[in-house]
């Protein structure tokens, strides 16, 4: 890494960076606290929340790869110059990890708190699926030529696109409701501070290095600051200038009358011509286009939607499963792509040992995270009865990611990357051990497996067995069983998965067969009321 020319600018650089980190880190809490105090997420646009999670996840992949991977850093210097500093600091990585955790917490609040008639739009779901599919394609394109810098740049591009569009649904939502009630202005003010100081931080680095390569070498961070500033100013105008009377009535507690009024405001769609005295005709036309796009593509209303539900699928199982697969993806991707991690692995287990992660492991992890996230979207948009994520599950997931964040900061000084990815492997093993328990208990309490797909279990059983056999084949060929204890996570995931798959098959085919036989290929045979009766028993 290039050295600093001025120690004063170096100090200023890190001060500005941590100010931006603190502002951006704290900015998530006002919305979380507001949701908790109101026990409602009415007023917070769900499209904004899910787009925000996609954005911060992509940004985390970019920052972590450019900060931790020596291979990506080498390719960066080959492209931009060997005397150039890496344009990602420790506070960038810390911010990304924290942002993903808090955004997931906000989504949990959406799942468990009152949300009125709000839901995720089809437009948002289509955008997110397109982004994730594009990322998966980029991974397979980059693998043959080892174009890792290009790959992380693709994730950077995705986060820039998400940053550009994620605010639009909330801005349109505020405009239609003529109110910012339910959307925290504290989030916006702190985000404004973070964007401003982040922009100044990069300027200080460029002044010290006498090069503006830092800006166009990290265009994602520039766009993050500029676009965020624009929308922050827009939201402040909405809150303090355009709709001050609506925002001034908000209080820490929302009684029934206020809640009814808020829901009425959310459903009310005033005719745009009533606002021409406030907005120019050109601006009004743009707002109409945005409204048509985000409102016109919402999921259909009516009786047909009521048959779509997730009753019978335990939400704790789902949240633990997402944590597990995310940790496993970090472990597999790091051990497969990072030359620094591979070097430390061979130094520990022997230079002639094969890396115990294959391309199919990485592909599986990416696919698993995408499909689990998609199932979470279904939980948000479909009927869920009276099910919700339990507090113990939220506590377990929070502790897991907090522990991961601590491990990152512990590994930073000594560059103990193999130990760090092993920590993520440990987390995924723990999640694998406990994730099935809530679903098994729910099946036992309901005396039924209705709503929980047996196809998932059968295919998981097949995957667990073949995965174990794959590792055995490699060990036999190498005449060494280090592949098992050198990748204990993969070994345990097979054994634990097989155990619980057998348990679920026993529940489905032996203990509760009558509940299964009561269903038919048509979903209308088992109605929502019947499922709730089953759950009540």
Buried (B, 14 or more C-beta within 10 A) or exposed (E): EBEBEEEEBBEBBBEBBBBBBBBBBBBBBBBBEBBEEBEBBBBBBBBBBBBBBBBBBBBBBBBBBBBBBBBBBBBBBEEBEEEBBBBBBBBBBBBBBBBBBBBBBBBBBBBBBBBBEBBBBBBBBEBBBEBBEBBBEBBEEBBEEEBBBBBBBBBBBBBBBBBBBBBBBBBBBBBBBBBBBBBBBBBBBBBBBBBBBBBBBBBBBBBBBEBEBBBEBBBBBBBBBEBBBEBBEBBBEBBEEBBEEBBEEBEEEBEEEBBEBBBEBBEEEEEBEEBEEEBEEEEBEEBEEBBEBBBEBBEEEEEEBEEEBBBBBBBBBBBBBBBBBBBBBBBBBBBBBBBBBBBBBBEEBEEEBBBBBBEEBBBBBBBBBBEBBEBBBBBBBBBBBEBBBBEEBBEBBBEBBEBBBEBBEEBBEEEBBBBBBBBBBBBBBBBBBBBBBBBBEBBEEBEBBBBBEBEEBBEBBEBBBEBBEBBEEBBEEEEBEBBBEBBBBBBBBBEBBBEBBEBBBEBBEEBBEEBBEEBEEEEEEBEEEBBBEBBEE
